[in-house]
Amino acid sequence: MSAALAFLVKASYFVAATLFLLGLQRMASPRTARSGIHWAGVGMLLAVVATFLLPGLHNLGLILVALLLGATLAWVSGRKVAITDMPQMVALYNGMGGGAAAAIGAVELLRMLAPVADPASVGGMTLLQIPHPQVDLALLGGLIGAIALSGSVVAWAKLDGRLERRLALPGHNLVNVVLLLVAVAIALLFAGYGFAFGIGTAPAVWMVVAFFLIALALGVLATLPIGGADMPVVISLYNALTGLAVAFEGYVLQNEALIIAGTMVGAAGLLLTRLMAKAMNRKVSKVLFASFGASGQAQAIEGAQKPIEAGDVAAMMAFAERVVIVPGYGLAVAQAQHKIWELSQKLIERGVKVRFAIHPVAGRMPGHMNVLLAEAGVPYDLIADMDEINPEFPATDVALVIGANDVVNPVAKTDPASPIYGMPVLDVAAARNVVVIKRGRGTGFAGIENALFYADNARMLYGDGADMAAQLVAEVKALDGGH
């Protein structure tokens, strides 16, 4: 490679990394998130184009076919996926990134199995019998990537309703530890560290196969016992693992773009995982190694659910001073975000102060509700997070809950035997009046009953979220003389 071409590739990677960083920074705010995605996308395009200038690049035809196929599938699926299925898509894309990193690791490990050019110069040993960082990182990146791949697939299946939300196997922690130790032992033998203890053996293909099969099994078994309520944490954690795996394999390939991009994704994912775990008052170790749920008998819920008609709710909200709307996954299922925003606009026209309250883990992934409301055109200054809105609930005339369940359940503060005890929740119960739009009497994603629905100040508006929102809009218009 000429010096000029080498400089061009390095400079392109530097510019791409800068665009990644600026794009990530802009994604921190809903106002600039769209442009941040565009900036990062341009950076990725630049990095891909620059990669074609690397020397010794083989199989260009296959690479172009893979790029065309991947871009087409992503474009089609991205345009067709429903907002309710967005978490599943994110989980799958996380898994694909981890799978790609694992595939790179496997290919590089198999490539390293070839004997060195002059065996006599290294005592007749193969290359892998001389431990070096590239072998270690290829193994580490492959292990992490494979776990992220299979774990993300299980997370997708749970979110999509294809698997039970929680499958606790007997002794699953012990099984996972044993599998991890076996994988590490194979990796150490493969990398040649066993020779220092007199138990070395020549690396072989079967070691690579066994190593990755165990890693894939570990991802599955580690994710199966995790409850549905912990899925936001799991998704962000596997996102972080995918980034780390990509960074490690980038070092193996000596590719700066992969190292930088993977490091950024890994760091952002770890920070997000920490924030999600904090929002649920859950340690990440508890998510991974403890079955979701608490022991003991949950407190009995007294009272009965009290239904209300749409006309009464509309009048209550139209003559209120403050209204807080709390969206949840049910809002996404009903595709009611546009009607809810139309209702909000009608209330605002009447002088009602309307705000939207978002719990950090509302929905099925971090930021799910923010994306939903942004799609409907809700201004960002009307959207408040949990810490900001909770002090306002006691002064709120009507809190309208649509689709949210576990994130508004007051037993999180009162019942130590509840699976969600200690989880910070929206203080909806403190509002003067609470109206819950709900299709039926089922439980939330954590599978527990919600005491809020039985509170003295709560009323249930039964029906489809979109239909009920449309009725509320019509009733408020009627109060305004049909306008």
C-alpha positions as CSV (number, residue, x, y, z in Angstrom):
1,M,0.0,0.0,0.0
2,S,1.4,3.4,-0.9
3,A,2.0,5.9,1.8
4,A,-0.7,8.2,0.4
5,L,-3.3,5.4,0.3
6,A,-2.3,4.3,3.8
7,F,-2.7,7.9,5.1
8,L,-6.1,8.1,3.3
9,V,-7.4,5.0,5.0
10,K,-6.2,6.1,8.5
11,A,-7.6,9.6,8.0
12,S,-11.0,8.1,6.9
13,Y,-11.1,6.0,10.0
14,F,-10.3,9.0,12.1
15,V,-13.1,11.0,10.5
16,A,-15.5,8.1,10.9
17,A,-14.6,7.8,14.6
18,T,-15.2,11.5,15.1
19,L,-18.6,11.2,13.4
20,F,-19.4,8.2,15.6
21,L,-18.6,10.2,18.7
22,L,-20.5,13.3,17.6
23,G,-23.5,11.2,16.6
24,L,-23.5,9.4,19.9
25,Q,-23.3,12.7,21.7
26,R,-26.3,14.1,19.7
27,M,-28.3,11.0,20.5
28,A,-28.3,12.0,24.2
29,S,-31.1,14.5,23.5
30,P,-34.4,13.7,21.8
31,R,-34.2,17.0,19.9
32,T,-31.0,16.0,18.1
33,A,-31.2,12.2,18.2
34,R,-32.3,12.0,14.5
35,S,-29.4,14.0,13.2
36,G,-27.1,12.0,15.5
37,I,-28.2,8.8,13.9
38,H,-27.5,10.4,10.5
39,W,-24.0,11.5,11.5
40,A,-23.1,8.1,12.8
41,G,-24.5,6.5,9.7
42,V,-22.3,8.7,7.5
43,G,-19.3,7.7,9.6
44,M,-20.1,4.0,9.2
45,L,-20.5,4.4,5.4
46,L,-17.1,6.2,5.3
47,A,-15.5,3.4,7.3
48,V,-16.9,0.7,5.0
49,V,-15.7,2.5,1.9
50,A,-12.3,3.0,3.3
51,T,-12.0,-0.7,4.2
52,F,-12.2,-1.5,0.5
53,L,-8.8,0.3,0.1
54,L,-7.0,-2.1,2.5
55,P,-4.4,-4.3,0.9
56,G,-4.9,-8.0,0.4
57,L,-8.7,-7.8,0.5
58,H,-10.0,-11.1,-1.0
59,N,-13.5,-12.3,-2.0
60,L,-14.7,-8.8,-3.1
61,G,-17.6,-10.3,-4.9
62,L,-18.9,-12.1,-1.8
63,I,-18.3,-9.0,0.3
64,L,-20.4,-6.9,-2.1
65,V,-23.2,-9.5,-2.2
66,A,-23.2,-9.7,1.6
67,L,-23.4,-5.9,1.9
68,L,-26.2,-5.7,-0.7
69,L,-28.2,-8.5,1.0
70,G,-27.7,-7.1,4.5
71,A,-28.6,-3.5,3.5
72,T,-31.7,-4.7,1.6
73,L,-33.0,-6.9,4.5
74,A,-32.3,-4.1,7.0
75,W,-34.1,-1.5,4.9
76,V,-37.1,-3.7,4.3
77,S,-37.4,-4.9,7.9
78,G,-36.7,-1.4,9.3
79,R,-39.6,0.1,7.3
80,K,-42.0,-2.7,8.0
81,V,-41.4,-3.4,11.7
82,A,-44.2,-2.2,14.0
83,I,-43.3,0.0,16.9
84,T,-44.5,-2.8,19.2
85,D,-41.9,-5.1,17.6
86,M,-39.0,-2.6,17.8
87,P,-37.5,-4.2,21.0
88,Q,-37.4,-7.5,19.3
89,M,-35.7,-6.0,16.3
90,V,-33.1,-4.3,18.5
91,A,-32.5,-7.6,20.3
92,L,-31.9,-9.4,17.0
93,Y,-29.6,-6.7,15.6
94,N,-27.6,-6.8,18.9
95,G,-27.3,-10.5,18.4
96,M,-26.2,-10.2,14.8
97,G,-23.4,-7.8,15.8
98,G,-22.2,-10.3,18.4
99,G,-22.5,-13.2,15.9
100,A,-20.4,-11.2,13.4
101,A,-17.7,-10.7,16.0
102,A,-17.9,-14.4,17.0
103,A,-17.5,-15.4,13.3
104,I,-14.5,-13.2,12.9
105,G,-12.9,-14.8,16.0
106,A,-13.7,-18.3,14.7
107,V,-12.2,-17.6,11.3
108,E,-9.0,-16.0,12.7
109,L,-8.6,-18.9,15.2
110,L,-8.8,-21.4,12.4
111,R,-6.4,-19.4,10.3
112,M,-3.9,-19.4,13.2
113,L,-3.9,-23.2,13.2
114,A,-1.6,-23.3,10.2
115,P,2.0,-24.1,11.2
116,V,4.6,-21.3,11.2
117,A,6.8,-21.0,8.1
118,D,9.9,-22.3,10.0
119,P,8.8,-24.6,12.8
120,A,12.4,-25.2,13.8
121,S,12.7,-21.5,14.8
122,V,10.1,-21.9,17.5
123,G,10.9,-25.4,18.6
124,G,8.6,-27.2,16.2
125,M,5.5,-25.6,17.8
126,T,2.6,-24.2,16.0
127,L,1.9,-20.5,16.2
128,L,-0.8,-20.9,18.9
129,Q,1.7,-22.7,21.2
130,I,3.3,-19.2,21.7
131,P,0.7,-17.2,23.7
132,H,0.2,-13.7,22.2
133,P,-2.5,-11.0,22.6
134,Q,-4.1,-11.6,19.2
135,V,-5.0,-15.2,20.1
136,D,-6.2,-14.2,23.5
137,L,-8.5,-11.4,22.2
138,A,-9.8,-13.6,19.4
139,L,-10.9,-16.1,22.0
140,L,-12.3,-13.5,24.3
141,G,-14.1,-11.6,21.6
142,G,-15.4,-14.9,20.2
143,L,-16.7,-16.0,23.6
144,I,-18.5,-12.7,24.3
145,G,-19.9,-12.4,20.8
146,A,-21.3,-15.9,20.8
147,I,-22.9,-15.4,24.2
148,A,-24.4,-12.1,23.0
149,L,-25.7,-13.8,19.8
150,S,-27.6,-16.7,21.5
151,G,-28.6,-14.7,24.5
152,S,-30.1,-12.0,22.2
153,V,-32.0,-14.6,20.3
154,V,-33.6,-15.9,23.5
155,A,-34.4,-12.3,24.6
156,W,-36.1,-11.8,21.2
157,A,-38.1,-15.0,21.6
158,K,-39.2,-13.9,25.1
159,L,-40.2,-10.4,23.9
160,D,-42.0,-11.9,20.9
161,G,-44.0,-14.3,23.1
162,R,-42.4,-17.4,21.6
163,L,-40.8,-18.4,24.9
164,E,-42.1,-18.2,28.5
165,R,-40.9,-15.0,30.1
166,R,-39.0,-16.9,32.7
167,L,-37.7,-20.5,32.6
168,A,-35.8,-21.2,35.7
169,L,-33.9,-24.5,35.3
170,P,-32.7,-26.5,38.4
171,G,-29.2,-25.4,39.4
172,H,-28.9,-23.1,36.4
173,N,-26.2,-21.0,38.0
174,L,-24.0,-24.0,38.7
175,V,-24.5,-25.3,35.1
176,N,-23.5,-21.9,33.8
177,V,-20.4,-21.7,35.9
178,V,-19.3,-25.2,34.8
179,L,-19.8,-24.3,31.2
180,L,-17.9,-21.1,31.5
181,L,-15.0,-23.0,33.2
182,V,-14.9,-25.6,30.5
183,A,-14.9,-22.9,27.8
184,V,-12.0,-21.1,29.6
185,A,-10.1,-24.4,29.9
186,I,-10.4,-25.1,26.2
187,A,-9.4,-21.5,25.4
188,L,-6.2,-21.8,27.6
189,L,-5.3,-25.1,26.0
190,F,-5.9,-23.7,22.5
191,A,-3.8,-20.7,23.2
192,G,-0.9,-22.8,24.4
193,Y,-0.9,-21.8,28.1
194,G,-1.1,-25.5,29.1
195,F,2.5,-26.0,28.1
196,A,3.7,-24.0,31.1
197,F,2.1,-26.7,33.3
198,G,3.1,-29.7,31.2
199,I,-0.4,-30.4,30.0
200,G,-0.1,-28.6,26.6
201,T,-1.5,-30.1,23.5
202,A,-1.5,-29.0,19.9
203,P,-4.5,-26.8,19.1
204,A,-7.1,-28.4,16.9
205,V,-10.3,-27.7,15.0
206,W,-12.4,-29.6,17.5
207,M,-11.3,-27.1,20.2
208,V,-12.7,-24.2,18.1
209,V,-15.9,-26.0,17.5
210,A,-16.4,-27.1,21.1
211,F,-15.5,-23.6,22.4
212,F,-18.1,-21.8,20.3
213,L,-20.8,-24.4,20.9
214,I,-20.3,-24.1,24.7
215,A,-20.4,-20.3,24.3
216,L,-23.6,-20.4,22.4
217,A,-25.1,-22.8,25.0
218,L,-24.0,-20.5,27.8
219,G,-25.8,-17.5,26.2
220,V,-29.0,-19.5,26.0
221,L,-28.9,-20.9,29.5
222,A,-27.9,-17.6,31.1
223,T,-30.9,-15.8,29.5
224,L,-33.6,-18.4,30.0
225,P,-34.2,-17.8,33.7
226,I,-34.3,-14.0,33.4
227,G,-37.8,-12.6,33.9
228,G,-39.6,-10.5,31.4
229,A,-39.4,-7.4,33.7
230,D,-35.6,-7.5,33.4
231,M,-35.5,-7.5,29.6
232,P,-34.6,-3.8,29.3
233,V,-31.5,-4.5,31.3
234,V,-30.7,-7.6,29.4
235,I,-31.0,-5.9,26.0
236,S,-28.7,-3.1,27.0
237,L,-26.2,-5.5,28.5
238,Y,-26.0,-7.7,25.4
239,N,-25.6,-4.5,23.4
240,A,-22.5,-3.7,25.5
241,L,-21.2,-7.2,25.1
242,T,-21.5,-7.0,21.4
243,G,-19.6,-3.7,21.3
244,L,-16.8,-5.2,23.4
245,A,-16.6,-8.3,21.2
246,V,-16.3,-6.1,18.1
247,A,-13.5,-4.0,19.7
248,F,-11.6,-7.2,20.6
249,E,-11.9,-8.6,17.1
250,G,-10.9,-5.2,15.7
251,Y,-7.6,-5.5,17.6
252,V,-7.2,-9.0,16.1
253,L,-7.7,-7.6,12.6
254,Q,-5.7,-4.5,13.4
255,N,-8.7,-2.4,12.2
256,E,-9.0,0.9,13.9
257,A,-12.6,1.5,12.9
258,L,-13.8,-1.7,14.6
259,I,-11.8,-1.0,17.7
260,I,-13.2,2.6,18.1
261,A,-16.8,1.7,17.1
262,G,-16.8,-1.3,19.3
263,T,-15.4,0.5,22.3
264,M,-18.0,3.3,22.0
265,V,-20.8,0.8,21.8
266,G,-19.5,-1.2,24.7
267,A,-19.0,1.9,26.9
268,A,-22.4,3.3,26.0
269,G,-24.1,-0.1,26.6
270,L,-22.4,-0.5,30.0
271,L,-23.5,2.9,31.1
272,L,-27.1,2.3,29.8
273,T,-27.1,-1.1,31.6
274,R,-26.1,0.6,34.8
275,L,-28.8,3.2,34.4
276,M,-31.5,0.6,33.6
277,A,-30.5,-1.5,36.6
278,K,-30.6,1.5,38.9
279,A,-34.0,2.5,37.5
280,M,-35.3,-1.0,38.6
281,N,-33.3,-1.0,41.8
282,R,-31.7,-4.2,40.6
283,K,-28.0,-5.1,40.5
284,V,-26.9,-6.5,37.2
285,S,-25.5,-9.6,39.0
286,K,-29.0,-10.2,40.4
287,V,-30.5,-9.9,36.9
288,L,-28.0,-12.5,35.6
289,F,-27.6,-14.9,38.5
290,A,-30.8,-14.7,40.5
291,S,-34.3,-15.7,39.2
292,F,-36.6,-12.7,39.1
293,G,-38.9,-12.6,42.0
294,A,-38.9,-12.5,45.7
295,S,-39.8,-15.2,48.2
296,G,-42.7,-15.0,50.6
297,Q,-46.4,-14.5,50.3
298,A,-47.4,-11.3,48.6
299,Q,-49.8,-9.0,50.4
300,A,-53.5,-9.5,49.5
301,I,-55.0,-6.6,47.6
302,E,-58.3,-5.4,49.0
303,G,-61.1,-3.7,47.2
304,A,-62.5,-4.0,43.7
305,Q,-61.8,-2.4,40.3
306,K,-64.2,0.4,39.6
307,P,-65.2,1.0,36.0
308,I,-65.9,4.4,34.5
309,E,-67.4,5.6,31.2
310,A,-65.5,7.6,28.5
311,G,-67.8,10.6,28.9
312,D,-67.1,10.9,32.6
313,V,-63.4,10.7,32.0
314,A,-63.5,13.3,29.3
315,A,-65.4,15.7,31.6
316,M,-63.0,15.0,34.4
317,M,-60.0,15.8,32.2
318,A,-61.5,18.8,30.4
319,F,-62.2,20.7,33.6
320,A,-59.0,19.7,35.3
321,E,-56.1,22.1,35.9
322,R,-53.3,19.5,35.6
323,V,-53.3,16.2,33.7
324,V,-50.4,13.7,33.5
325,I,-50.5,10.9,30.9
326,V,-48.5,7.8,31.6
327,P,-47.9,5.6,28.5
328,G,-46.8,2.0,28.5
329,Y,-46.3,-1.0,26.3
330,G,-50.1,-1.3,25.9
331,L,-50.1,2.1,24.2
332,A,-47.7,0.7,21.6
333,V,-49.8,-2.4,21.1
334,A,-53.0,-0.4,20.5
335,Q,-51.1,2.2,18.3
336,A,-53.0,4.8,20.2
337,Q,-50.2,7.4,20.5
338,H,-51.6,9.7,17.7
339,K,-55.1,9.7,19.3
340,I,-53.6,10.4,22.8
341,W,-51.7,13.3,21.4
342,E,-54.8,14.6,19.7
343,L,-56.6,14.3,23.0
344,S,-53.8,16.2,24.7
345,Q,-54.0,19.0,22.1
346,K,-57.7,19.4,22.8
347,L,-57.1,19.6,26.5
348,I,-54.3,22.1,26.0
349,E,-56.6,24.3,23.9
350,R,-58.9,24.4,26.9
351,G,-56.1,25.6,29.1
352,V,-55.3,22.3,30.8
353,K,-51.7,21.8,31.7
354,V,-50.8,18.4,30.1
355,R,-47.5,16.4,30.6
356,F,-46.3,12.9,29.8
357,A,-44.6,10.8,32.4
358,I,-42.0,8.3,31.2
359,H,-40.5,5.6,33.4
360,P,-36.9,4.6,32.5
361,V,-37.9,1.0,31.7
362,A,-41.4,1.6,30.4
363,G,-42.1,-0.6,27.4
364,R,-39.8,-3.4,26.3
365,M,-36.5,-1.5,25.9
366,P,-34.8,1.7,27.0
367,G,-36.4,4.8,25.3
368,H,-39.3,2.8,23.9
369,M,-41.9,5.3,25.0
370,N,-39.9,8.3,24.0
371,V,-39.7,6.9,20.4
372,L,-43.4,6.2,20.5
373,L,-44.3,9.8,21.5
374,A,-41.8,11.3,19.1
375,E,-43.5,9.4,16.3
376,A,-46.8,11.0,17.2
377,G,-45.2,14.5,17.3
378,V,-45.4,15.1,21.0
379,P,-43.1,18.1,21.9
380,Y,-40.1,17.2,23.9
381,D,-40.8,19.8,26.6
382,L,-44.1,18.0,27.5
383,I,-42.3,14.8,28.3
384,A,-40.9,14.3,31.8
385,D,-38.8,11.5,33.3
386,M,-39.7,9.8,36.6
387,D,-37.6,11.9,38.9
388,E,-38.9,15.1,37.4
389,I,-42.6,14.3,37.4
390,N,-43.0,12.3,40.7
391,P,-43.1,15.4,42.9
392,E,-46.0,16.8,40.7
393,F,-48.4,13.9,41.1
394,P,-49.9,15.1,44.5
395,A,-50.9,18.3,42.7
396,T,-52.2,16.5,39.6
397,D,-56.0,16.4,39.1
398,V,-56.1,13.5,36.7
399,A,-53.4,10.9,35.9
400,L,-54.3,8.9,32.8
401,V,-52.5,5.6,32.6
402,I,-52.7,3.8,29.2
403,G,-50.8,0.6,28.8
404,A,-48.5,1.0,31.8
405,N,-48.6,-1.6,34.6
406,D,-45.6,-2.6,36.6
407,V,-44.0,0.9,36.5
408,V,-47.0,2.4,38.3
409,N,-47.6,-0.4,40.8
410,P,-47.4,1.0,44.4
411,V,-46.6,-2.4,45.9
412,A,-43.0,-1.7,44.7
413,K,-42.8,0.5,47.8
414,T,-45.0,-1.3,50.3
415,D,-44.7,-5.1,49.8
416,P,-41.3,-6.7,50.5
417,A,-42.6,-10.0,49.1
418,S,-43.4,-8.5,45.7
419,P,-41.1,-9.4,42.8
420,I,-40.8,-5.6,42.0
421,Y,-40.2,-4.5,45.6
422,G,-37.7,-1.7,45.7
423,M,-38.1,-0.8,42.1
424,P,-38.6,3.0,41.7
425,V,-42.1,3.6,40.2
426,L,-44.1,6.6,39.0
427,D,-46.2,7.9,42.0
428,V,-49.4,7.8,40.0
429,A,-51.3,6.7,43.1
430,A,-50.7,10.1,44.7
431,A,-52.8,11.9,42.0
432,R,-56.2,13.1,43.0
433,N,-57.9,10.9,40.4
434,V,-56.4,8.1,38.4
435,V,-57.9,6.7,35.2
436,V,-56.5,3.5,33.7
437,I,-57.3,2.5,30.2
438,K,-57.0,-1.3,30.0
439,R,-58.3,-3.9,27.6
440,G,-58.9,-6.5,30.4
441,R,-57.9,-7.5,33.9
442,G,-54.6,-9.2,33.0
443,T,-51.3,-8.6,34.9
444,G,-48.3,-6.7,33.6
445,F,-45.1,-8.1,32.1
446,A,-43.8,-9.1,35.6
447,G,-46.9,-11.2,36.0
448,I,-48.2,-9.6,39.2
449,E,-51.4,-7.9,40.1
450,N,-51.4,-4.1,40.3
451,A,-52.7,-2.6,43.5
452,L,-53.2,0.8,41.8
453,F,-56.2,-0.6,39.9
454,Y,-58.0,-1.2,43.3
455,A,-57.2,2.1,44.9
456,D,-60.0,4.4,46.1
457,N,-59.0,7.2,43.7
458,A,-58.6,4.9,40.6
459,R,-61.2,4.1,37.9
460,M,-60.9,1.6,35.1
461,L,-61.8,2.6,31.5
462,Y,-62.0,-0.9,29.9
463,G,-61.4,-1.2,26.1
464,D,-58.9,-1.0,23.4
465,G,-56.5,1.9,23.9
466,A,-57.0,3.4,20.5
467,D,-60.8,3.1,20.7
468,M,-60.9,4.6,24.1
469,A,-58.6,7.5,23.1
470,A,-60.8,8.2,20.1
471,Q,-63.9,8.2,22.3
472,L,-62.2,10.6,24.7
473,V,-61.4,12.9,21.8
474,A,-65.0,12.8,20.6
475,E,-66.3,13.5,24.1
476,V,-64.0,16.5,24.7
477,K,-65.0,17.9,21.3
478,A,-68.6,17.5,22.3
479,L,-68.0,19.6,25.4
480,D,-66.5,22.3,23.1
481,G,-69.6,22.2,20.9
482,G,-68.2,19.7,18.4
483,H,-65.0,21.7,17.6
